[in-house]
Amino acid sequence: MAHETPVVKVEVRDKTGTTYARRLRKSGRLPATIYSKGTDPISVSVNEIEILRYLHDGNHVMELDNGDGTPATVLVKDLQFGYLGDNLIHVDFARVDLKQVVTVTMTLELTGQPISATAAGAVLEVPRPQIEIECMVKDIPDSIKVDLTTVESVFTIGDLDLPDGVRAILDPERHIAHVTIVQEEVEQDVEAVEGEEATPEVISDSTEGSTEESTEGDG
């Protein structure tokens, strides 16, 4: 991690439920839950502005301090958003050790555009804007940057420049981004349809033969 682990002050809450959570959010705090292996989950609340700032900065690991003098090292496990998907309403944390190996989903920071994407009919597609990586908690990168400027037509997971100790989970041949020529595909489809229309329909004479045989048999 390029920057220091942020310390977030939390308040333990003994109440749960939709009504209480809504009241918390109106007061500027978000309900959260801390999960630990072998122990019951702990319900807490965090300052909304503070947690959003850290999340926006790419912090996946944080120190949660409830004032007892022993901050807990946690990994952001899950973010829950409202039904419109534009407001954070709950955060799940998982207690971890800095040397623990974990799997994290990272959103790639894509910049630039392949030269081939400027051609007529060309479209840049990004089928995989996020990837799963595996590494120790202490090695989780703040971000994974991808510059597509020098890419010819395809950028795969294997082309990523990952930090030491970080491994991508998926096959390295999987596409992160590629350039598709839409115009050529449309022309090929049109030619295929025209070719089918130009083919004359062949009427089988098997019916005629069957009729003649039937007639001869009746005689």
Z-matrix of the N, CA and C atoms (Angstrom, degrees):
N
C 1 1.470
C 2 1.518 1 109.50
N 3 1.307 2 115.77 1 132.48
C 4 1.455 3 120.62 2 -173.20
C 5 1.522 4 112.16 3 -75.20
N 6 1.327 5 118.46 4 -28.10
C 7 1.460 6 120.10 5 -178.15
C 8 1.521 7 110.13 6 -120.60
N 9 1.315 8 115.37 7 167.71
C 10 1.459 9 119.82 8 -178.71
C 11 1.526 10 110.73 9 -66.67
N 12 1.325 11 114.66 10 149.98
C 13 1.457 12 119.97 11 178.07
C 14 1.523 13 109.31 12 -68.16
N 15 1.327 14 118.37 13 123.19
C 16 1.472 15 119.94 14 -178.72
C 17 1.520 16 111.75 15 -70.54
N 18 1.318 17 115.78 16 147.06
C 19 1.461 18 121.88 17 176.93
C 20 1.520 19 108.41 18 -102.05
N 21 1.313 20 116.28 19 123.35
C 22 1.458 21 121.69 20 -177.69
C 23 1.530 22 108.78 21 -114.20
N 24 1.312 23 116.50 22 125.41
C 25 1.461 24 120.45 23 178.02
C 26 1.524 25 109.65 24 -81.32
N 27 1.325 26 115.65 25 130.44
C 28 1.457 27 121.10 26 -179.84
C 29 1.529 28 109.99 27 -120.62
N 30 1.302 29 114.91 28 156.29
C 31 1.458 30 121.54 29 175.13
C 32 1.519 31 108.33 30 -119.56
N 33 1.335 32 116.37 31 126.13
C 34 1.458 33 120.52 32 178.51
C 35 1.522 34 108.99 33 -69.07
N 36 1.318 35 116.77 34 135.15
C 37 1.469 36 121.06 35 179.70
C 38 1.531 37 109.44 36 -119.54
N 39 1.301 38 115.76 37 137.80
C 40 1.459 39 120.51 38 -179.97
C 41 1.522 40 112.29 39 -103.07
N 42 1.335 41 115.81 40 1.55
C 43 1.451 42 120.28 41 178.62
C 44 1.529 43 109.82 42 -112.94
N 45 1.326 44 116.31 43 146.33
C 46 1.459 45 121.87 44 176.11
C 47 1.528 46 108.48 45 -134.96
N 48 1.307 47 116.26 46 -179.98
C 49 1.460 48 119.58 47 179.64
C 50 1.516 49 112.16 48 111.29
N 51 1.325 50 115.37 49 158.78
C 52 1.466 51 122.06 50 -176.35
C 53 1.528 52 112.64 51 -62.40
N 54 1.309 53 116.83 52 -44.40
C 55 1.470 54 120.51 53 -177.63
C 56 1.525 55 111.13 54 -62.69
N 57 1.327 56 116.72 55 -46.09
C 58 1.466 57 120.65 56 -179.60
C 59 1.530 58 110.86 57 -66.34
N 60 1.348 59 116.75 58 -39.47
C 61 1.461 60 120.82 59 179.46
C 62 1.525 61 110.53 60 -63.82
N 63 1.319 62 116.45 61 -39.26
C 64 1.466 63 120.56 62 178.74
C 65 1.532 64 110.43 63 -65.29
N 66 1.325 65 115.82 64 -38.25
C 67 1.463 66 120.46 65 178.58
C 68 1.531 67 110.80 66 -66.11
N 69 1.330 68 115.73 67 -38.76
C 70 1.465 69 120.59 68 177.94
C 71 1.522 70 110.97 69 -61.24
N 72 1.336 71 115.49 70 -48.29
C 73 1.467 72 119.91 71 -177.64
C 74 1.521 73 111.92 72 -63.13
N 75 1.329 74 116.92 73 -35.27
C 76 1.463 75 119.62 74 177.13
C 77 1.521 76 111.85 75 -65.65
N 78 1.336 77 116.61 76 -26.06
C 79 1.465 78 120.68 77 179.59
C 80 1.532 79 112.33 78 -88.07
N 81 1.355 80 116.55 79 2.75
C 82 1.466 81 119.63 80 177.96
C 83 1.519 82 114.78 81 91.80
N 84 1.328 83 116.70 82 12.29
C 85 1.458 84 120.56 83 178.63
C 86 1.529 85 110.16 84 -120.88
N 87 1.341 86 115.75 85 151.08
C 88 1.454 87 121.04 86 -179.80
C 89 1.524 88 110.09 87 -111.68
N 90 1.317 89 117.50 88 137.12
C 91 1.460 90 119.32 89 174.53
C 92 1.529 91 109.73 90 -70.57
N 93 1.318 92 116.31 91 144.45
C 94 1.461 93 121.41 92 -179.65
C 95 1.521 94 108.81 93 -146.87
N 96 1.330 95 115.39 94 162.36
C 97 1.457 96 121.29 95 179.43
C 98 1.524 97 109.36 96 -133.60
N 99 1.332 98 116.42 97 135.53
C 100 1.460 99 121.84 98 177.56
C 101 1.525 100 108.28 99 -106.73
N 102 1.328 101 115.74 100 121.60
C 103 1.460 102 121.00 101 179.35
C 104 1.527 103 109.65 102 -103.95
N 105 1.335 104 115.45 103 136.61
C 106 1.465 105 121.63 104 178.06
C 107 1.517 106 108.53 105 -135.09
N 108 1.319 107 116.00 106 138.82
C 109 1.459 108 120.49 107 179.85
C 110 1.527 109 110.12 108 -64.93
N 111 1.326 110 115.40 109 126.47
C 112 1.455 111 119.98 110 176.43
C 113 1.515 112 115.12 111 87.29
N 114 1.326 113 117.88 112 -2.33
C 115 1.466 114 120.73 113 179.11
C 116 1.525 115 109.84 114 -132.75
N 117 1.316 116 116.00 115 162.71
C 118 1.463 117 120.61 116 179.55
C 119 1.529 118 110.90 117 -71.99
N 120 1.331 119 117.28 118 148.19
C 121 1.474 120 121.18 119 177.14
C 122 1.526 121 110.56 120 -60.55
N 123 1.324 122 116.19 121 148.71
C 124 1.462 123 122.18 122 178.59
C 125 1.525 124 108.91 123 -113.01
N 126 1.322 125 116.51 124 126.12
C 127 1.466 126 121.15 125 178.98
C 128 1.524 127 109.77 126 -88.41
N 129 1.323 128 115.93 127 127.94
C 130 1.463 129 121.36 128 -179.31
C 131 1.525 130 109.23 129 -138.16
N 132 1.314 131 115.78 130 177.69
C 133 1.464 132 121.09 131 172.71
C 134 1.523 133 108.30 132 -134.54
N 135 1.350 134 115.79 133 150.81
C 136 1.463 135 121.45 134 -179.12
C 137 1.517 136 109.28 135 -129.82
N 138 1.320 137 115.95 136 157.95
C 139 1.460 138 120.99 137 176.61
C 140 1.533 139 109.09 138 -68.55
N 141 1.318 140 117.27 139 124.41
C 142 1.465 141 121.61 140 -174.44
C 143 1.527 142 112.28 141 -61.84
N 144 1.319 143 118.07 142 -48.96
C 145 1.464 144 121.63 143 -177.81
C 146 1.522 145 110.97 144 -61.66
N 147 1.334 146 115.87 145 -42.60
C 148 1.460 147 120.85 146 -178.60
C 149 1.521 148 111.70 147 -64.21
N 150 1.330 149 117.57 148 -47.96
C 151 1.460 150 120.86 149 -176.89
C 152 1.525 151 111.32 150 -67.91
N 153 1.331 152 116.86 151 -36.64
C 154 1.469 153 119.94 152 178.42
C 155 1.528 154 110.85 153 -65.31
N 156 1.322 155 116.67 154 -36.63
C 157 1.469 156 120.18 155 178.81
C 158 1.523 157 110.89 156 -64.33
N 159 1.322 158 116.22 157 -45.82
C 160 1.464 159 119.72 158 179.52
C 161 1.524 160 111.78 159 -64.83
N 162 1.317 161 117.28 160 -40.31
C 163 1.458 162 120.70 161 179.13
C 164 1.521 163 110.86 162 -65.68
N 165 1.323 164 116.22 163 -40.30
C 166 1.466 165 120.74 164 178.97
C 167 1.524 166 111.03 165 -64.13
N 168 1.326 167 116.76 166 -31.83
C 169 1.465 168 121.08 167 179.41
C 170 1.529 169 112.76 168 -79.85
N 171 1.320 170 117.11 169 0.01
C 172 1.459 171 120.74 170 176.66
C 173 1.515 172 114.95 171 87.56
N 174 1.321 173 117.51 172 19.09
C 175 1.463 174 120.30 173 179.11
C 176 1.529 175 110.40 174 -78.19
N 177 1.331 176 115.61 175 120.30
C 178 1.462 177 120.74 176 176.21
C 179 1.522 178 110.84 177 -101.77
N 180 1.328 179 116.71 178 -23.74
C 181 1.459 180 122.35 179 -178.83
C 182 1.523 181 109.15 180 -114.69
N 183 1.333 182 116.26 181 135.93
C 184 1.462 183 121.09 182 -179.41
C 185 1.520 184 110.38 183 -140.90
N 186 1.322 185 115.74 184 163.03
C 187 1.462 186 122.49 185 173.03
C 188 1.525 187 106.81 186 -108.55
N 189 1.318 188 116.00 187 119.05
C 190 1.465 189 120.27 188 179.46
C 191 1.525 190 109.33 189 -97.23
N 192 1.322 191 115.48 190 124.45
C 193 1.463 192 121.51 191 -176.45
C 194 1.524 193 109.83 192 -117.03
N 195 1.332 194 116.15 193 116.31
C 196 1.460 195 119.54 194 178.17
C 197 1.518 196 112.08 195 -101.52
N 198 1.357 197 115.41 196 10.94
C 199 1.447 198 119.98 197 175.83
C 200 1.515 199 115.21 198 91.83
N 201 1.352 200 116.92 199 4.63
C 202 1.463 201 118.36 200 -179.07
C 203 1.532 202 112.40 201 -91.65
N 204 1.335 203 116.16 202 1.79
C 205 1.460 204 120.08 203 177.48
C 206 1.507 205 115.08 204 87.81
N 207 1.332 206 118.07 205 0.53
C 208 1.469 207 121.50 206 178.79
C 209 1.531 208 109.75 207 -130.07
N 210 1.324 209 117.40 208 80.47
C 211 1.472 210 120.60 209 179.67
C 212 1.528 211 111.40 210 -58.11
N 213 1.312 212 116.66 211 143.95
C 214 1.461 213 122.45 212 179.76
C 215 1.521 214 110.14 213 -99.97
N 216 1.336 215 115.88 214 128.64
C 217 1.463 216 120.13 215 175.60
C 218 1.519 217 108.38 216 -79.69
N 219 1.330 218 116.68 217 123.29
C 220 1.466 219 120.44 218 -175.93
C 221 1.526 220 110.98 219 -132.07
N 222 1.310 221 113.40 220 159.31
C 223 1.457 222 122.06 221 174.92
C 224 1.521 223 107.34 222 -113.10
N 225 1.333 224 116.59 223 136.72
C 226 1.464 225 119.77 224 176.34
C 227 1.521 226 107.57 225 -66.88
N 228 1.312 227 116.19 226 112.88
C 229 1.462 228 121.68 227 -173.80
C 230 1.520 229 112.52 228 -90.02
N 231 1.320 230 115.98 229 -43.20
C 232 1.468 231 119.26 230 -176.74
C 233 1.516 232 110.28 231 -157.57
N 234 1.330 233 115.12 232 146.01
C 235 1.464 234 121.97 233 176.59
C 236 1.518 235 107.83 234 -119.43
N 237 1.313 236 116.44 235 128.91
C 238 1.459 237 120.57 236 178.89
C 239 1.523 238 109.42 237 -109.54
N 240 1.339 239 115.22 238 130.59
C 241 1.455 240 120.98 239 -177.95
C 242 1.525 241 110.61 240 -113.04
N 243 1.331 242 115.75 241 162.39
C 244 1.455 243 121.33 242 177.80
C 245 1.512 244 111.20 243 -66.99
N 246 1.322 245 117.22 244 173.68
C 247 1.472 246 120.96 245 -174.91
C 248 1.520 247 112.84 246 -62.99
N 249 1.323 248 118.04 247 -22.16
C 250 1.466 249 120.72 248 176.31
C 251 1.519 250 111.81 249 -85.41
N 252 1.325 251 116.37 250 -12.45
C 253 1.453 252 120.78 251 176.86
C 254 1.514 253 114.96 252 77.61
N 255 1.334 254 118.01 253 11.33
C 256 1.459 255 120.18 254 -175.42
C 257 1.525 256 113.54 255 -114.03
N 258 1.330 257 118.21 256 0.49
C 259 1.461 258 119.00 257 179.28
C 260 1.525 259 110.20 258 -137.95
N 261 1.330 260 115.12 259 131.89
C 262 1.461 261 121.32 260 179.91
C 263 1.528 262 109.40 261 -75.14
N 264 1.335 263 117.09 262 131.08
C 265 1.466 264 119.60 263 -177.64
C 266 1.528 265 112.77 264 -121.14
N 267 1.347 266 118.37 265 -14.19
C 268 1.460 267 119.53 266 -178.96
C 269 1.535 268 109.43 267 -162.27
N 270 1.337 269 115.82 268 145.85
C 271 1.463 270 121.38 269 179.12
C 272 1.524 271 109.41 270 -126.64
N 273 1.325 272 116.12 271 135.60
C 274 1.460 273 121.62 272 174.33
C 275 1.523 274 109.01 273 -109.91
N 276 1.335 275 116.19 274 130.22
C 277 1.457 276 122.21 275 177.26
C 278 1.527 277 109.44 276 -115.57
N 279 1.340 278 116.08 277 149.00
C 280 1.459 279 120.81 278 175.25
C 281 1.522 280 108.17 279 -123.34
N 282 1.319 281 116.80 280 125.25
C 283 1.459 282 120.76 281 179.40
C 284 1.538 283 109.18 282 -66.86
N 285 1.324 284 117.31 283 132.78
C 286 1.465 285 121.84 284 -177.47
C 287 1.523 286 110.43 285 -139.63
N 288 1.336 287 113.11 286 169.75
C 289 1.461 288 121.38 287 172.96
C 290 1.519 289 106.87 288 -106.78
N 291 1.321 290 117.56 289 144.92
C 292 1.468 291 120.61 290 -176.43
C 293 1.521 292 112.95 291 -59.41
N 294 1.344 293 117.88 292 -25.36
C 295 1.469 294 121.16 293 -179.19
C 296 1.526 295 112.00 294 -97.60
N 297 1.296 296 115.46 295 5.20
C 298 1.471 297 119.81 296 178.76
C 299 1.524 298 110.24 297 -74.92
N 300 1.337 299 117.03 298 136.67
C 301 1.465 300 121.44 299 178.40
C 302 1.523 301 108.74 300 -85.77
N 303 1.311 302 115.80 301 127.11
C 304 1.461 303 121.15 302 -177.06
C 305 1.522 304 110.54 303 -132.06
N 306 1.321 305 115.18 304 163.87
C 307 1.470 306 121.84 305 174.29
C 308 1.521 307 108.06 306 -109.84
N 309 1.319 308 115.94 307 126.85
C 310 1.468 309 121.45 308 -175.89
C 311 1.525 310 109.76 309 -128.67
N 312 1.319 311 116.40 310 139.81
C 313 1.465 312 121.02 311 174.25
C 314 1.522 313 108.79 312 -91.23
N 315 1.331 314 115.85 313 123.70
C 316 1.461 315 121.56 314 -178.14
C 317 1.529 316 110.00 315 -114.07
N 318 1.327 317 115.96 316 135.02
C 319 1.461 318 120.76 317 173.06
C 320 1.524 319 107.96 318 -87.00
N 321 1.336 320 116.77 319 125.11
C 322 1.452 321 121.35 320 -177.05
C 323 1.527 322 110.87 321 -76.19
N 324 1.329 323 115.97 322 142.75
C 325 1.462 324 121.40 323 175.91
C 326 1.524 325 107.79 324 -95.63
N 327 1.324 326 116.23 325 97.99
C 328 1.462 327 121.97 326 -176.48
C 329 1.521 328 110.61 327 -91.22
N 330 1.330 329 115.45 328 131.18
C 331 1.461 330 120.93 329 176.46
C 332 1.523 331 109.13 330 -134.54
N 333 1.332 332 116.48 331 160.12
C 334 1.453 333 120.39 332 177.26
C 335 1.517 334 112.87 333 75.92
N 336 1.330 335 114.31 334 174.97
C 337 1.455 336 121.33 335 -179.61
C 338 1.525 337 109.72 336 -147.29
N 339 1.336 338 118.02 337 133.05
C 340 1.469 339 120.35 338 178.75
C 341 1.527 340 111.27 339 -58.48
N 342 1.323 341 116.48 340 143.90
C 343 1.466 342 120.48 341 179.14
C 344 1.524 343 110.57 342 -58.99
N 345 1.344 344 116.56 343 -37.49
C 346 1.461 345 120.67 344 -178.24
C 347 1.527 346 112.17 345 -64.93
N 348 1.340 347 116.95 346 -19.12
C 349 1.466 348 120.47 347 -179.21
C 350 1.520 349 111.99 348 -75.02
N 351 1.334 350 117.46 349 -10.97
C 352 1.467 351 121.08 350 179.60
C 353 1.524 352 112.00 351 -89.41
N 354 1.324 353 116.97 352 -6.33
C 355 1.457 354 120.56 353 -179.46
C 356 1.527 355 110.53 354 -70.41
N 357 1.335 356 115.70 355 158.11
C 358 1.461 357 120.53 356 179.98
C 359 1.523 358 110.08 357 -61.77
N 360 1.315 359 116.14 358 130.61
C 361 1.457 360 120.56 359 178.02
C 362 1.513 361 114.54 360 80.96
N 363 1.333 362 117.06 361 0.13
C 364 1.467 363 120.20 362 -178.09
C 365 1.526 364 111.09 363 -87.21
N 366 1.323 365 115.89 364 141.63
C 367 1.470 366 121.94 365 179.61
C 368 1.522 367 108.84 366 -134.39
N 369 1.340 368 116.15 367 130.54
C 370 1.457 369 121.20 368 176.17
C 371 1.523 370 108.67 369 -86.52
N 372 1.326 371 117.06 370 120.58
C 373 1.447 372 121.71 371 179.19
C 374 1.527 373 109.38 372 -113.25
N 375 1.336 374 115.78 373 140.45
C 376 1.467 375 120.96 374 179.36
C 377 1.530 376 107.63 375 -123.09
N 378 1.336 377 117.62 376 85.40
C 379 1.458 378 120.48 377 -178.03
C 380 1.525 379 114.10 378 -72.29
N 381 1.347 380 116.53 379 -16.54
C 382 1.469 381 119.11 380 -176.58
C 383 1.533 382 110.72 381 -135.41
N 384 1.342 383 118.56 382 77.37
C 385 1.470 384 121.20 383 179.84
C 386 1.528 385 113.02 384 -75.49
N 387 1.342 386 116.23 385 -11.96
C 388 1.459 387 121.60 386 177.96
C 389 1.521 388 109.41 387 -128.20
N 390 1.341 389 116.47 388 149.56
C 391 1.461 390 120.61 389 175.70
C 392 1.529 391 109.36 390 -136.11
N 393 1.304 392 115.89 391 157.56
C 394 1.456 393 121.39 392 174.85
C 395 1.521 394 108.74 393 -98.12
N 396 1.321 395 116.06 394 131.95
C 397 1.457 396 120.87 395 177.54
C 398 1.523 397 109.59 396 -121.64
N 399 1.321 398 114.65 397 157.99
C 400 1.460 399 120.89 398 177.88
C 401 1.514 400 109.07 399 -125.78
N 402 1.328 401 116.69 400 129.60
C 403 1.460 402 121.19 401 -179.46
C 404 1.525 403 109.35 402 -170.17
N 405 1.327 404 116.00 403 173.28
C 406 1.458 405 119.85 404 173.25
C 407 1.528 406 108.85 405 -69.36
N 408 1.314 407 115.20 406 153.44
C 409 1.463 408 119.92 407 -179.87
C 410 1.522 409 111.00 408 -55.99
N 411 1.326 410 117.16 409 -40.62
C 412 1.462 411 120.73 410 -177.92
C 413 1.523 412 113.04 411 -67.79
N 414 1.348 413 117.13 412 -16.26
C 415 1.469 414 120.79 413 -177.37
C 416 1.519 415 113.57 414 -102.05
N 417 1.329 416 118.16 415 3.93
C 418 1.463 417 119.81 416 -179.66
C 419 1.529 418 109.22 417 -62.75
N 420 1.332 419 117.85 418 120.91
C 421 1.469 420 119.41 419 -178.42
C 422 1.520 421 112.26 420 -72.80
N 423 1.328 422 115.15 421 153.83
C 424 1.467 423 119.67 422 176.75
C 425 1.520 424 110.16 423 -66.61
N 426 1.322 425 115.94 424 -35.34
C 427 1.463 426 120.81 425 -179.13
C 428 1.523 427 109.15 426 -161.37
N 429 1.320 428 115.69 427 163.55
C 430 1.465 429 122.02 428 173.61
C 431 1.517 430 106.61 429 -124.14
N 432 1.325 431 115.99 430 111.05
C 433 1.462 432 120.98 431 -176.12
C 434 1.530 433 110.70 432 -93.31
N 435 1.311 434 115.56 433 141.52
C 436 1.464 435 122.36 434 179.22
C 437 1.523 436 108.46 435 -131.32
N 438 1.342 437 116.44 436 117.11
C 439 1.469 438 121.78 437 177.44
C 440 1.525 439 108.08 438 -100.69
N 441 1.320 440 116.19 439 113.14
C 442 1.468 441 121.28 440 -176.35
C 443 1.526 442 113.17 441 -90.25
N 444 1.314 443 117.49 442 2.40
C 445 1.472 444 121.30 443 -174.70
C 446 1.520 445 112.78 444 -57.97
N 447 1.335 446 117.29 445 -41.79
C 448 1.471 447 120.61 446 -175.78
C 449 1.528 448 113.02 447 -94.30
N 450 1.330 449 117.38 448 5.70
C 451 1.459 450 120.72 449 -179.46
C 452 1.529 451 110.22 450 -75.64
N 453 1.340 452 116.96 451 135.03
C 454 1.466 453 120.11 452 -179.96
C 455 1.530 454 110.87 453 -77.63
N 456 1.333 455 116.91 454 -58.99
C 457 1.461 456 118.52 455 -179.93
C 458 1.522 457 113.41 456 -146.50
N 459 1.366 458 117.06 457 -25.08
C 460 1.465 459 120.30 458 -176.72
C 461 1.524 460 110.33 459 -136.22
N 462 1.339 461 115.92 460 137.51
C 463 1.464 462 121.55 461 173.36
C 464 1.520 463 106.63 462 -125.33
N 465 1.342 464 116.36 463 121.09
C 466 1.456 465 121.45 464 -175.64
C 467 1.530 466 111.68 465 -107.57
N 468 1.326 467 115.60 466 172.67
C 469 1.461 468 120.83 467 176.70
C 470 1.530 469 109.68 468 -61.27
N 471 1.330 470 116.32 469 -34.90
C 472 1.455 471 120.26 470 179.28
C 473 1.515 472 113.46 471 -66.31
N 474 1.321 473 117.39 472 -17.98
C 475 1.472 474 121.43 473 179.47
C 476 1.527 475 112.32 474 -84.73
N 477 1.338 476 117.50 475 -7.62
C 478 1.460 477 120.70 476 -178.67
C 479 1.528 478 111.38 477 -67.15
N 480 1.309 479 115.31 478 142.37
C 481 1.467 480 121.56 479 175.45
C 482 1.530 481 107.20 480 -98.16
N 483 1.329 482 115.54 481 89.92
C 484 1.460 483 120.59 482 -175.96
C 485 1.527 484 110.90 483 -92.35
N 486 1.334 485 117.36 484 146.79
C 487 1.467 486 121.01 485 178.66
C 488 1.525 487 111.05 486 -64.86
N 489 1.321 488 116.47 487 162.08
C 490 1.461 489 121.46 488 177.19
C 491 1.529 490 109.85 489 -59.23
N 492 1.318 491 115.78 490 138.13
C 493 1.454 492 120.36 491 178.06
C 494 1.512 493 114.27 492 85.72
N 495 1.338 494 117.02 493 -0.82
C 496 1.467 495 121.34 494 -178.87
C 497 1.526 496 109.20 495 -111.32
N 498 1.325 497 116.78 496 129.86
C 499 1.462 498 121.50 497 -177.98
C 500 1.527 499 109.86 498 -127.39
N 501 1.328 500 115.83 499 135.24
C 502 1.464 501 120.51 500 176.06
C 503 1.524 502 108.72 501 -79.32
N 504 1.329 503 116.85 502 140.19
C 505 1.459 504 121.81 503 -176.59
C 506 1.528 505 112.30 504 -76.22
N 507 1.321 506 117.63 505 -43.80
C 508 1.458 507 121.45 506 -173.74
C 509 1.533 508 113.10 507 -76.81
N 510 1.331 509 114.95 508 166.02
C 511 1.464 510 123.34 509 178.35
C 512 1.530 511 109.53 510 -55.43
N 513 1.337 512 118.18 511 132.90
C 514 1.471 513 120.68 512 -179.32
C 515 1.518 514 114.27 513 -62.94
N 516 1.335 515 117.49 514 -15.72
C 517 1.460 516 119.90 515 179.70
C 518 1.528 517 112.97 516 -84.62
N 519 1.322 518 117.42 517 -8.38
C 520 1.466 519 120.16 518 179.22
C 521 1.524 520 110.82 519 -64.60
N 522 1.322 521 115.50 520 138.04
C 523 1.467 522 120.78 521 -178.63
C 524 1.521 523 111.79 522 -77.42
N 525 1.323 524 114.78 523 135.66
C 526 1.463 525 121.07 524 169.17
C 527 1.523 526 108.23 525 -95.93
N 528 1.320 527 115.81 526 -42.29
C 529 1.465 528 121.50 527 177.48
C 530 1.521 529 108.97 528 -149.14
N 531 1.318 530 115.84 529 148.99
C 532 1.465 531 120.46 530 175.38
C 533 1.523 532 109.93 531 -155.29
N 534 1.312 533 114.20 532 159.06
C 535 1.467 534 120.98 533 -179.48
C 536 1.524 535 108.54 534 -102.32
N 537 1.328 536 116.49 535 127.78
C 538 1.458 537 122.00 536 179.34
C 539 1.526 538 109.23 537 -115.81
N 540 1.335 539 116.22 538 134.85
C 541 1.464 540 121.02 539 178.11
C 542 1.523 541 107.57 540 -93.24
N 543 1.310 542 115.60 541 100.74
C 544 1.464 543 121.16 542 -176.07
C 545 1.516 544 111.38 543 -71.48
N 546 1.340 545 117.71 544 -39.65
C 547 1.455 546 122.35 545 -175.55
C 548 1.524 547 111.54 546 -58.28
N 549 1.335 548 117.69 547 -45.13
C 550 1.448 549 121.26 548 -178.61
C 551 1.522 550 110.96 549 -64.65
N 552 1.340 551 116.46 550 -39.08
C 553 1.443 552 120.50 551 -179.74
C 554 1.525 553 110.54 552 -63.71
N 555 1.361 554 116.62 553 -41.16
C 556 1.457 555 120.97 554 179.28
C 557 1.519 556 110.47 555 -64.17
N 558 1.361 557 117.02 556 -43.93
C 559 1.459 558 120.93 557 179.83
C 560 1.516 559 111.32 558 -62.01
N 561 1.339 560 117.27 559 -40.02
C 562 1.458 561 120.85 560 179.24
C 563 1.522 562 110.85 561 -64.68
N 564 1.335 563 116.49 562 -39.19
C 565 1.458 564 120.42 563 179.30
C 566 1.524 565 110.71 564 -65.46
N 567 1.340 566 116.33 565 -41.08
C 568 1.465 567 120.92 566 179.36
C 569 1.516 568 110.45 567 -64.20
N 570 1.353 569 116.60 568 -44.36
C 571 1.458 570 120.47 569 179.05
C 572 1.519 571 110.97 570 -61.72
N 573 1.321 572 116.68 571 -39.10
C 574 1.460 573 120.45 572 -179.85
C 575 1.522 574 110.55 573 -64.15
N 576 1.360 575 117.22 574 -41.45
C 577 1.460 576 121.53 575 179.70
C 578 1.516 577 110.48 576 -66.90
N 579 1.348 578 116.44 577 -43.77
C 580 1.463 579 120.55 578 179.33
C 581 1.509 580 111.13 579 -62.12
N 582 1.345 581 115.64 580 -38.09
C 583 1.462 582 119.98 581 179.24
C 584 1.510 583 111.28 582 -64.73
N 585 1.322 584 117.01 583 -37.63
C 586 1.459 585 120.37 584 178.90
C 587 1.517 586 110.74 585 -68.22
N 588 1.337 587 117.07 586 -38.64
C 589 1.465 588 120.80 587 -179.32
C 590 1.524 589 110.93 588 -69.46
N 591 1.327 590 117.32 589 -30.75
C 592 1.457 591 120.84 590 -177.29
C 593 1.519 592 111.96 591 -77.41
N 594 1.306 593 119.36 592 -16.46
C 595 1.465 594 122.78 593 -178.41
C 596 1.522 595 109.29 594 -78.05
N 597 1.379 596 117.78 595 118.05
C 598 1.468 597 120.46 596 -178.29
C 599 1.518 598 110.72 597 -67.65
N 600 1.328 599 115.56 598 147.59
C 601 1.450 600 120.49 599 -179.61
C 602 1.523 601 108.99 600 -78.25
N 603 1.298 602 117.72 601 131.22
C 604 1.460 603 122.85 602 -179.30
C 605 1.520 604 108.75 603 -98.41
N 606 1.331 605 115.19 604 120.43
C 607 1.465 606 119.96 605 -179.91
C 608 1.508 607 108.46 606 -96.39
N 609 1.296 608 117.30 607 122.22
C 610 1.463 609 122.22 608 -177.50
C 611 1.520 610 110.11 609 -72.95
N 612 1.333 611 116.33 610 142.71
C 613 1.462 612 120.25 611 178.04
C 614 1.519 613 111.67 612 -96.86
N 615 1.338 614 115.16 613 15.86
C 616 1.460 615 119.13 614 -178.76
C 617 1.516 616 111.05 615 -64.11
N 618 1.371 617 116.22 616 -31.27
C 619 1.459 618 120.41 617 -179.91
C 620 1.508 619 111.14 618 -66.34
N 621 1.360 620 114.90 619 -41.22
C 622 1.457 621 120.38 620 -179.00
C 623 1.514 622 110.69 621 -62.82
N 624 1.361 623 114.63 622 -42.92
C 625 1.459 624 118.92 623 -179.74
C 626 1.508 625 110.71 624 -63.87
N 627 1.289 626 116.34 625 -39.35
C 628 1.459 627 120.33 626 -178.53
C 629 1.517 628 110.64 627 -65.34
N 630 1.365 629 115.98 628 -35.39
C 631 1.459 630 120.71 629 -178.92
C 632 1.510 631 110.91 630 -67.29
N 633 1.367 632 115.30 631 -43.53
C 634 1.461 633 120.51 632 -179.61
C 635 1.507 634 110.42 633 -62.04
N 636 1.358 635 115.99 634 -43.70
C 637 1.460 636 119.54 635 -179.28
C 638 1.518 637 110.62 636 -62.74
N 639 1.363 638 113.54 637 -40.11
C 640 1.456 639 118.32 638 -179.06
C 641 1.517 640 111.56 639 -63.32
N 642 1.386 641 115.17 640 -41.29
C 643 1.465 642 121.22 641 -178.94
C 644 1.518 643 110.24 642 -63.81
N 645 1.347 644 116.13 643 -46.05
C 646 1.460 645 120.31 644 -179.13
C 647 1.510 646 110.41 645 -61.43
N 648 1.315 647 116.15 646 -37.34
C 649 1.457 648 119.67 647 -179.13
C 650 1.516 649 111.68 648 -66.91
N 651 1.366 650 116.55 649 -35.61
C 652 1.473 651 120.19 650 -179.16
C 653 1.513 652 110.54 651 -68.48
N 654 1.366 653 115.61 652 -31.28
C 655 1.458 654 118.95 653 -178.07
C 656 1.478 655 110.89 654 -69.96
